[in-house]
Amino acid sequence: MSRVHSLLSVTALVLVLTSLMSAGPAIAQPTALDTERIDDFVSSYLDRHGLPGAEIAVVRDGDLVHERGFGETSEGRQVTPTTKMRIASVSKSITAFAVMQLVDHGKVELDQPVRRYLPEFEMADARAAEITVRQLLSHTSGHATPTIIPPADTLEEGVARQREWALTADPGTRYRYSNGNFWTAARLVEVVSGTDFDDYLQANVFEPLRMDDTVSTTTSNERVAGLADGHVLAYGRGWKWSEMEAMVAGAGGMVTTAHDMAQWLAMQQRGGVGPDGRRLLSEDLVRESHTVQPGAGSARAGLGWVGSAAGVEPARLGHGGTDVTVSAQQHLVPSSGYGVMVILNSSTIVTGHPWSISDGIIEITEGHEPGTNAPVATLVDLGLGVLTILTVGMGVIGLRRAPAWAKRRAAWPLWRYVLRLLPQLIAPAVVVLLFGVATTLQDNSAVPADVLGLHPAAMILLLAGAAVGIALIVARLMGRRTSRPASLPNEEASAR
């Protein structure tokens, strides 16, 4: 019996020592994601800022951990994680990925001139011959897209438009954000692969990633079944609006969903491996696309990706997108393994709502309290609204006083009288330039409604000022006409 006790004691001791040696330092287990807290944050954010709808997705270490839709579409349907929306310039990271696949297959080299693969790429600048593929994807080509561009219906036409453009810097020396870089990159994919850009993406990116609701479009007004309407934000609410017509292929043409983009982000976290284990891009090239490129400077641009600014914690990389009626943001946080996708069916030039929502979700994943941003865009618009009311009110007062105003200046010579009216022409002149002249320059496709949609509250104030200015000019000219006869005899007598 004593031998049995001894054997049991020795066995117990060995088990204890083995467990102690094998345990090592305690490994912290991942904390569960507080999805309810995320949903409350996003819902509250939309309410506070007057956003009509949003869809989000959160991934961690290559797996989808949360997705949700908020608000409604303009048709009154609930937004879900599978509601189709445009993601604007977030599309650039997908275009860059397609180019990197060609690099992976040995068909393209990053540091070779673009013209080696795309002889049709020409600019009104001899330095364009030096632009490399890497510089296209990192916005360090020296390329800068003009404000007003003639319309194009194909990538070939979009690249041809650049023949009249000049560079603003030597290739590889400075960061200059340009849609033209990614029109060219997408066209390069077409020429090298021998496949239409849209078809290439379907076969080599969207289908392998099971992004079933994602398509690439060539122009902003291309019809896509189930695509949610976009909105402009004004006075604290969203207003259904049409997107400005433009050629968006490669630079901003993707229509997708938060659910599909979760598959995209998860693949990035898996180092280029799709959900079925198929490798879509080498791990080294995924890492290279996330790496700050030479010449990018403080912009911290990778290849279709952008690193966070200095001081932003936790450090992240991503890409945002903003059009007139839609906006989006993708983020990857290497330190925590989280990734976030935010898509909104609205946009404003005043505030980057997708970035703020994504940042708040990241704060929650870090165990912190997300900030409560003031509704700056709404406050700005309300301020502009007050100015609009004051402008109209002052205009009404001015119209009522126009006869007396004219009578006091009845003796003025006509040139002086007209000169005094000139300040009232400032707002009308600006309106004519923006809504009339700018929409016709270089045969561009913009219409007056597109100008109004850029910032409705500001444009309504400008239009109100123009209307008041014209009304005052007319009223004061009529007032001079009625007040002149009484003074004419005296003037004629003085003349004699």
Helices and strands as residue ranges (DSSP letters): H 2-23, H 35-49, E 53-60, E 63-71, E 85-86, G 88-90, H 91-104, G 114-116, G 126-130, H 133-137, H 155-160, G 161-164, H 179-193, H 197-201, I 202-206, E 215-216, E 230-234, E 237-241, E 254-256, H 258-269, H 283-289, G 297-299, E 306-307, E 317-322, E 327-333, E 338-344, H 353-365, H 376-408, H 414-421, G 422-425, H 426-431, I 432-437, G 441-443, H 448-454, H 456-483, H 488-495
